[in-house]
Amino acid sequence: MAVVIPDELVELALRHSGRPGPGLLIDRTPERVVTLQPNFPIPGPNNVSLVRCAPDRVAPVVAEVRELAGRRGLRCMWTLDPDARPADLPDRLADCGIAYEDEVAVMVLPADAALAPADPRVELVDALRDVDTFREAEAVQAAGFGGGPVDGQDGRYADNRADPRRHFLLARLDGELAGAGWATVHEDGVYLNGGAVAPRFRGRGVYRALVAARLELARRTGAPGLAVWARPDTAAPILARWGFTEVGRVRMFEDRGA
């Protein structure tokens, strides 16, 4: 039987940025949406999306964004969904010193999808229950992504505690910190991000447990399913085996010269 994917879930998956929330500064014009998170001062959380401008407006829009972000000492990632305009936007961004960084697969899973049970040895806890657990979850995320601590941790904790849509799960395997992942609940779906597993725990069911728990969250809240961005060569093939469907690609460009 064909899988029915709700249109609103696809729209969330492709274009989730720019939704208000605690700690977010949103600046929206018909040409672009700028989302700034001063408590998360790296490109990615700070981003430009929904770019829809004329060719001769690209350079002025870039200058405008740099001024907005620069006031707070921030740099942005530009995320180009399939409808980004103009058609030669990547070349025009490159002319402004904004370099191609990555391409991600945009994937969705309806809430009624079947997913095999997680390994019962994987324990999941609410990483927003207290600041120490939050720090543990961010530490295991950093290990999973190969990075280090990001400034603004106490502010991020306060911002996310204040937003009832936000859920952060810490996974332990046999009592050891193994992985973590975020979920944001919207009426049109649950958006997943920041899913990471520490290298020595990969292939042991931790990622599946994090996905299964967030699928259950979607069912419990009445959301139509899960939406996620995944790297085509790593997470995307795993998610596809579990029933996720790719609905598009998003290209990301980092403003390294801001």
C-alpha positions in Angstrom: 0.0 0.0 0.0 1.3 3.4 -0.9 2.5 5.6 1.9 0.4 8.8 2.3 2.5 11.8 3.3 0.6 14.9 4.4 1.4 18.0 2.5 1.8 20.0 5.6 4.5 17.6 6.9 6.4 18.1 3.6 6.1 21.8 4.0 7.5 21.7 7.5 10.3 19.5 6.5 11.4 21.8 3.6 10.8 25.1 5.2 10.7 25.0 9.0 12.8 28.1 9.8 11.5 31.4 10.9 8.9 30.2 13.5 8.9 32.3 16.7 10.1 31.0 20.0 11.9 31.9 23.2 15.4 33.1 22.5 14.8 33.5 18.8 15.0 36.8 16.9 13.1 36.7 13.6 13.5 39.3 10.9 11.2 38.7 8.0 10.9 40.5 4.6 9.4 39.3 1.3 13.0 38.6 0.2 14.3 36.5 3.1 13.8 35.3 6.7 16.6 35.8 9.2 16.5 33.6 12.3 19.0 34.6 15.0 19.8 32.7 18.3 22.2 34.8 20.3 22.5 32.0 22.8 23.6 29.6 20.1 26.3 31.7 18.3 27.2 29.4 15.4 26.0 29.3 11.7 23.1 26.9 11.4 21.0 27.9 14.3 21.7 31.4 13.0 20.4 31.2 9.4 18.8 32.8 6.4 16.0 31.0 4.7 13.1 31.5 2.2 15.3 33.5 -0.1 13.1 35.0 -2.9 14.7 38.0 -4.5 15.6 39.5 -7.9 19.1 38.8 -9.2 20.2 42.4 -8.6 19.0 42.3 -5.0 21.2 39.4 -3.8 24.2 41.6 -2.9 22.0 44.2 -1.0 20.2 41.4 0.8 23.5 39.9 1.8 24.7 43.2 3.2 21.4 43.6 5.0 21.7 40.2 6.7 25.4 40.8 7.6 24.4 44.0 9.3 21.6 42.4 11.3 23.7 39.5 12.4 26.9 41.5 12.9 25.2 43.7 15.5 25.3 40.6 17.8 28.6 39.2 16.6 26.9 36.4 14.7 27.4 34.7 11.3 24.7 32.9 9.4 24.2 29.8 7.3 22.1 30.4 4.2 19.7 27.5 3.6 18.4 27.2 0.0 15.2 25.2 -0.3 14.0 24.0 -3.8 12.1 27.3 -4.4 15.0 29.7 -3.6 15.4 32.5 -6.1 17.1 33.7 -8.3 18.1 30.5 -10.1 21.8 31.4 -10.0 21.7 32.3 -6.3 24.6 30.0 -5.3 26.9 31.8 -7.8 25.8 35.2 -6.5 26.3 34.1 -2.9 29.8 32.9 -3.8 30.6 36.3 -5.3 29.7 37.8 -1.9 32.0 35.4 0.0 29.3 32.9 1.0 30.6 29.4 0.3 28.9 26.1 -0.3 29.0 24.0 2.8 26.7 21.0 2.4 23.6 19.5 1.0 21.1 17.6 3.1 18.3 15.2 2.3 14.9 16.4 3.6 13.0 13.4 4.9 9.6 12.6 6.5 7.9 9.7 8.3 4.1 9.6 8.8 3.0 9.1 12.4 1.3 5.8 11.6 4.5 4.3 10.3 5.7 1.0 11.8 9.1 1.1 13.5 10.6 -1.9 15.2 10.9 -1.6 19.0 14.1 0.0 20.5 16.6 -2.0 22.5 15.3 -2.0 26.1 18.9 -1.4 27.3 18.7 2.1 25.9 17.4 4.4 28.6 16.0 7.8 27.5 15.6 10.7 29.9 14.4 14.3 29.6 17.5 16.4 29.0 15.6 19.5 30.0 14.8 18.2 33.5 17.7 20.0 35.0 20.8 21.9 33.8 23.3 19.1 34.6 21.4 16.6 32.4 21.2 19.3 29.7 25.0 19.7 29.8 25.5 15.9 29.6 23.2 15.8 26.5 25.1 18.6 24.8 28.4 17.0 25.6 27.4 13.7 24.0 26.0 15.6 21.0 29.4 17.4 20.6 31.2 14.0 20.8 28.8 12.7 18.1 29.3 15.6 15.7 33.1 15.8 16.4 32.9 19.3 17.9 33.3 21.0 21.2 31.2 23.0 23.7 29.4 26.0 22.3 29.1 29.3 24.3 25.7 30.3 25.7 24.8 27.0 27.3 22.9 28.4 30.3 20.9 30.7 28.0 20.1 27.8 25.7 18.8 25.8 28.6 16.6 28.7 29.8 15.3 29.3 26.3 14.3 25.7 25.7 12.8 25.2 29.1 10.6 28.1 28.4 9.3 26.6 25.1 6.7 23.8 25.6 7.2 22.7 22.0 10.9 21.8 22.6 11.9 18.3 23.7 15.5 17.1 24.3 16.3 13.4 24.9 19.5 12.0 26.4 20.2 8.3 25.7 22.2 6.1 28.0 23.3 2.6 27.1 24.1 0.4 30.0 24.3 3.5 32.1 26.8 5.4 29.9 26.1 8.6 28.0 25.5 7.4 24.4 23.4 9.9 22.4 21.0 12.8 22.3 18.4 14.4 20.0 16.0 17.3 19.8 12.3 17.4 18.7 10.1 20.4 18.2 6.3 19.8 18.2 4.2 21.8 15.7 0.7 21.2 14.5 2.1 20.2 11.1 4.7 17.8 12.4 7.5 17.1 14.8 10.8 18.5 13.5 13.9 16.5 14.6 17.4 18.0 14.8 20.6 17.5 16.6 20.4 13.7 16.6 23.9 12.3 17.5 25.4 9.2 18.9 28.9 9.0 20.5 31.2 7.1 18.1 31.8 4.1 20.3 28.0 3.5 20.7 27.1 3.5 17.0 25.4 0.5 15.6 24.0 -0.5 19.0 20.4 0.8 18.6 20.8 4.2 20.2 19.8 6.2 17.2 16.8 3.9 16.6 15.7 4.5 20.2 15.9 8.2 19.8 13.8 8.1 16.6 11.3 5.7 18.0 10.7 7.9 21.1 10.2 11.0 19.0 7.8 9.1 16.7 5.8 8.2 19.8 5.9 11.9 20.7 4.3 12.7 17.4 1.5 10.2 18.0 0.9 11.4 21.5 0.6 15.0 20.4 -1.5 14.3 17.3 1.2 15.6 14.9 1.1 14.0 11.4 4.6 12.7 11.5 8.4 13.4 11.7 10.5 15.7 9.6 14.3 15.8 9.5 17.3 17.0 7.5 19.9 14.2 7.1 23.3 13.9 5.5 22.9 11.8 2.3 25.9 9.6 3.0 25.3 8.8 6.7 21.9 9.3 8.4 19.7 9.3 5.3 20.3 5.7 4.3 19.6 4.5 7.9 16.4 6.6 8.0 15.3 5.3 4.6 15.6 1.7 5.9 13.2 2.7 8.7 10.6 4.0 6.3 11.5 7.7 6.0 10.9 9.2 2.5 13.1 11.8 0.9 11.0 14.8 -0.3 13.7 17.1 -1.5 17.2 18.6 -0.9 18.3 21.7 0.9 21.7 23.3 0.1 23.6 25.2 2.8 26.1 28.0 2.3 28.2 29.5 5.2 29.0 33.2 5.4 32.6 32.9 6.3 33.5 36.4 5.3 31.0 38.2 7.4 
